[in-house]
């Protein structure tokens, strides 16, 4: 898509994102990933194993 509007605002024009700092977004994603991994590692092993067993 060439142009994308979200809630009436242009978010992508001519195939390029508009108004988004890619470096800032990448930093935010990396911090979020670190936080998710930290919280996952803190879970009791039996709880994690039980949850995964229930999914498959």
DRENMI-338838 format. One line per 8 residues: number of its first residue (from 1); their letters; for each residue x, y, z of N, C-alpha, C, O, CB. Coordinates in steps of 0.1 Angstrom, whole numbers. Glycine has a CB too. Layout:
BEGIN
NUM	a	X,Y,Z,X,Y,Z,X,Y,Z,X,Y,Z,X,Y,Z  ...
END
This chain:
BEGIN
1	xxxxxxxx	8,-12,0,0,0,0,9,12,0,19,13,6,-10,0,12  4,22,-7,12,34,-8,9,44,4,18,50,10,9,41,-21  -4,45,7,-8,54,18,-18,47,28,-27,40,23,-15,67,12  -15,49,41,-23,43,51,-28,53,61,-19,61,66,-16,31,58  -41,54,63,-46,63,73,-51,55,85,-57,44,84,-58,72,67  -48,60,97,-53,54,109,-61,65,117,-55,75,121,-42,47,118  -73,63,119,-81,72,127,-80,86,120,-80,96,127,-77,73,141  -80,87,107,-80,99,100,-66,105,98,-64,116,92,-88,109,106
9	xxxxxxxx	-55,99,104,-42,104,103,-33,96,94,-34,83,94,-35,105,117  -25,102,85,-16,95,76,-5,89,84,2,96,92,-11,104,65  -4,75,83,7,68,90,18,63,80,29,60,84,1,56,98  14,62,68,23,57,57,20,65,45,8,65,40,22,42,55  30,70,38,28,78,26,40,74,17,51,73,20,28,94,28  36,71,4,46,67,-6,54,55,-1,66,54,-4,55,79,-10  47,46,6,54,34,10,63,36,23,70,26,27,62,28,0  64,48,28,72,51,40,64,54,52,54,61,51,82,62,36
17	xxxxxxxx	68,49,64,62,53,76,63,68,79,74,74,76,67,45,88  53,74,84,53,89,87,51,91,102,43,85,108,41,96,79  60,99,108,59,103,122,63,92,131,59,93,143,45,107,124  71,83,127,76,72,136,91,72,136,97,71,125,70,58,132  97,73,148,111,72,149,115,57,150,113,51,161,116,80,162  120,52,140,123,37,139,133,33,150,132,23,156,129,34,125  143,42,153,153,38,163,146,38,177,149,29,185,165,49,163  137,47,179,130,47,192,121,35,193,120,29,204,122,60,193
25	xxxxxxxx	114,32,182,106,20,182,114,7,185,110,-1,192,98,19,169  126,6,178,134,-6,180,139,-7,195,139,-18,200,146,-5,171  142,5,200,147,5,214,135,0,224,137,-8,233,152,19,218  123,6,221,112,2,229,109,-13,228,105,-19,238,99,10,225  110,-18,216,107,-33,214,118,-41,221,114,-51,227,107,-36,199  130,-37,221,141,-45,228,139,-44,243,141,-55,249,155,-39,224  135,-33,248,132,-32,262,120,-41,266,121,-47,277,130,-17,266  110,-41,258,98,-49,261,102,-64,260,98,-72,269,87,-46,251
33	xxxxxxxx	110,-68,251,114,-82,250,122,-86,262,120,-97,268,123,-84,237  132,-77,266,139,-80,278,130,-82,291,132,-91,299,149,-69,281  120,-73,292,111,-74,303,103,-87,303,101,-94,313,101,-62,303  98,-91,291,91,-103,289,99,-115,293,95,-124,300,85,-105,275  111,-115,288,121,-127,291,124,-127,306,124,-138,312,134,-125,283  125,-116,313,128,-115,327,116,-121,335,118,-128,344,132,-101,331  104,-116,331,92,-121,339,90,-136,336,86,-143,345,80,-113,334  93,-141,324,91,-155,321,101,-163,329,97,-174,335,93,-157,306
41	xxxxxxxx	113,-159,330,123,-166,338,120,-167,352,125,-176,359,137,-160,335  113,-157,357,110,-157,372,98,-166,375,95,-168,387,106,-142,376  91,-171,365,79,-180,368,84,-193,374,95,-198,369,71,-182,356  77,-199,383,80,-213,388,79,-223,376,70,-222,368,71,-217,399  89,-231,375,90,-241,364,78,-250,363,73,-253,352,102,-250,366  72,-254,374,60,-262,373,48,-255,367,40,-261,360,56,-267,387  47,-242,370,36,-234,364,38,-233,349,28,-234,341,36,-220,370  50,-230,345,53,-229,330,51,-242,323,44,-243,313,68,-225,328
49	xxxxxxxx	55,-253,329,54,-267,323,39,-270,322,35,-276,312,61,-277,331  31,-267,332,17,-270,332,10,-262,322,1,-267,315,11,-267,346  13,-250,320,7,-241,310,10,-246,296,1,-247,288,12,-227,312  22,-250,294,26,-254,280,19,-268,277,15,-271,266,41,-256,279  19,-277,288,13,-290,286,-2,-288,282,-7,-296,274,14,-298,299  -9,-278,288,-23,-276,285,-25,-271,271,-37,-272,266,-28,-266,295  -15,-265,265,-17,-260,251,-15,-271,240,-21,-270,230,-7,-249,249  -7,-281,243,-4,-290,233,-8,-304,237,-7,-314,229,11,-291,229
END
